Amino acid sequence: MAPFKYGKFIGLLSGDTQQLNSGLKNRKIWLNYARHTNTKWAVLSNRMSKPISEWVTAAKLEKENEPKTLIYPFAGGDFYYSHLFFPKQDTIIMVGLEPAGYLFDVENSDSLKLAKYLNNLEQSLYFPHKLGFFRTLSMEVDFTKGYLNGTIHTCLYYMSKFGYQITYIKAFDIDENGNPTKEIEVGTTAHKRQAIRIGFQDKNGNGVVKELVYISGDLSDKGLSAGTTKNGTGLYKFLNNRKQIVSFFKAASYLM
């Protein structure tokens, strides 16, 4: 199987009309998607992105010698707000109950599958854009139906809209000592791994490659103390190994 073309997919996902050449497969579907997503993104930017970014700058939220690793529990697929509030962190570690997922095969999908995938993606963004957060009950449905098989899709969407290019996407498990193991390249088939890490950098390819890590795990007391690798001591040790961090909590249905 040919390697996944990150650049082309991310460009189309972002709604970049320059990618919509006359020979593009399913061009009409992508054109319709671009119109919708660009209109919605413009509204969201004026309503949320711009005020938050201005507040972060004015409040001097980020300190000079602040740790460059952000841990965001209960995140779901929310790269959007973590990036807005902490744009200078070079590592973002997000944890949620939802699966990490794998890539949608845009190259080999027919028009019906592509239309359904893009529709599923836009539906999954309805509540975070309307209310400001991912609803747990909605994610239980959105990330297990159709072609939206995990949080990777919303994360890549936000990265594309912020103008980043993707340098790598890896999947891995966490062993009982909290170490990454069994790492593989993420493709268009299920990888059955607990976590993914995505390398991203400025669109022009300059600057440091930053990393988003998403881990599917249970952060409850019971989950962290369980004896299984997937939701237990391995996850606790993985997080506990990060000594110099910034933490970000933004959740409507959790009380710390």
N, C-alpha and C positions, 0 to 999 in steps of 0.2 A: 504493500500500500504506500502511495506517495505521501511524503510528510505534509502535515497540515500547514496551510499558508496563512500564518497569523496576520501578516500585513494586509492582505486583501480582505480577509474576514473582518478585521477590526475596522478597516476603512468603511466597509459596507454597514457594519453595525453602528458606526458613529453617525450615519446619515450623510456621509461625504458624497456630494453629487458628482464630484470629479471621478469617482470610481464607477459611475454609471455609464460606461461606454456602450456603444450600440451593439457590440457583440456579447455583452454580458448575459449569462444564462439567467432566466427569470427576471429580466430587467424591469418589467412593469411592476412586479411585486416589490422589488427593492426600491423603486422610485416612489411608490405609494407609501411604503414604510418610512422612507427618508422624509417625505413631506410631513407625515404625522409626528415622527419623533423629534424633528427639528422645531416644529411649532410648540410641542409640549415642553421641550428642553428650554426654549427661550422664556416661556412663562415661568418655569421652575427656577431658572437662573435669576430672574428679576424678583421673584417672590422669596426664594430661599438662599441660593448661592451667594448673590451679591451682598445681602444684609449680613449673613454669617461671616463672610470673608472680611467685610469692613469692620465688624465687631471684633473679630480675632486680632486684626491689626491694631485697632484702637485700644483694645484692652491689654495688648501685649501679652497674650495668653501663653505664647511660647517663650521660655526663658533662654538666655544665651547659651548656657552649658547644660541644657536639658538633655536627658537620655534620648537616643534616637530610635528606640524601640517602643512601639505603642501596643498595649494589649487591650483588646476590646471584647469583653465577654458578652454573651447574649446578642451577638451581632447579626445573626442571619447572613444575608447577602449584602450588608450595608457598607460597602466601600465609600459610598457617597458622603455621608456625614463624617466618617473618620478622616477622610481626606480634607474636607472643608475645615474642620476644627484643628487638625494637626497636619498641615501640608508639608512640613519640613522633616517629618520622621522618615527614615529610610527603610524601616521594617514595621509592618503592621501585622499583628497576629490577632485574627478574629476567631471566635469559637461560637458554635451554635449546634442545635440538635439536628439541623437539616443536613442531608448528604452533600458532599463536595461536588459530585457530578463529573461529567466528561463533556467533550465538545460535540456540537451538532455538526453533522456531515453536510455542509452546504454544497460541496462539489457534486455529490451523488444523490441529492434529494430532488424529487420532482416538485412542481409548483404547489401542489396541495400540501405536501409535508412542510415546505418552506413557509407558506402562508400560515399554517397552524403554529409552527415554531415561533414566528415573529408575533403572532397574536397572543400566544401563551406568555411570551416575554413581556409584552406591553401590559397585559392583565396583571402580571406579578408586581408591576411597578405602580399600580393604581393607588394602593393604600400608603406606601412610603412617600409618594409624591403628594397625596392629598392630606394625610395626617401627620407625616413627618417621621414615621417609623414602620418597620415591617411587623405585621400582625402574625403572631405565632400560628393561630388557627388557619390563616390564609396561606402561610408558607407550607403547612402540612399538606395542603391541596396543590398549591402552585408548583412545588418542587418535586411532586411525585406523579404528575399527570403529563400527558402528551410528550413533548420532546424536551421539556424543561426538567432535567433530572437532578438538579442541585444548584447550589449557590454560585457556581462558576459562571453561570450565564449573566446574572445581574452584575457580578463583579467586573466581568469583561465589558459589559455595556457601559458601566460608569467610567471605566478606564478609557474606553474609546471616546466617550463624550468629553472627557477632560483632556483629550488630545495626546494620550500616551501611545507608544508602540510597545508591543509585547515581545520580549526576548526569549522567554522560555515558560513552559508550564509543566510542572512535575507533580507526580502523585507519590505519596509515601505513607507508611504506617509508623506508629510509635511503639517502641518496645517497652518492656516493664521497667527499664531504667530511664525512660524519658528520652531515648535517642531515636532520631529518624532512621528508618530501615526500609528495605524493599522498595527503593525509589525507582520509578519508571517515568517515561515520557507520557504525558496525557494525550490521547488521541480521540477518535470518534467511537471507541468501544469502551464498555464498562471496565474500570480498572480495579474495583473492589478494594480500594485503599481508603484509609481514614481521613487523609488530609491532602491538600494540594498547596503548592507554592508557585506564585506567578511573578516573574521578573518583568519590570516595566520601567521605561525611561522616556524622556522627552521625545516628541515626534521626530525631531531632527537627528536623534541618535546621540546627542551630546549629553554630558553629565553622567552622574552615577546611576547605576542600575539599582532601583529600589525593589523591595520584595513584599508582596502580600502573601501571608500564610493563612489559610482557612482550615480549621480542624473541626470535624464533626464529633462532638462529644457532650457528655452530660456533666454540667458544672454543679449539680446539686451535691450536698454532703454525701448522699448515698452513692451518687455516680462517681465522685472522686475517690471514695474509699473502697469502691468495689474491687474485686480481685481480677477483673478482666482487663486486658490491654486496651481494648477499644474505648471504654469509658471510665477507666479506673486509674490505678496508680501511675501508669505510664504517662497519662495526660497531666496528672498533678506534678510529676517530676519534670516533665517537659516545660511547663509553665514556671515552676519554682526555680529552674535553672537560669531563668532570665532575671538577674538581680537588678540591673539598672534599666528601669522601665518607666513609662508613663501609662496610667490606666484611664480608660474612657468608659463611662457607663451611660447608656441612654436607652432606657426601656420603660414602657408604660405599665407593664403587668408584673414587674418584679419589685419587691422591697428587699433591700440588702439586709 
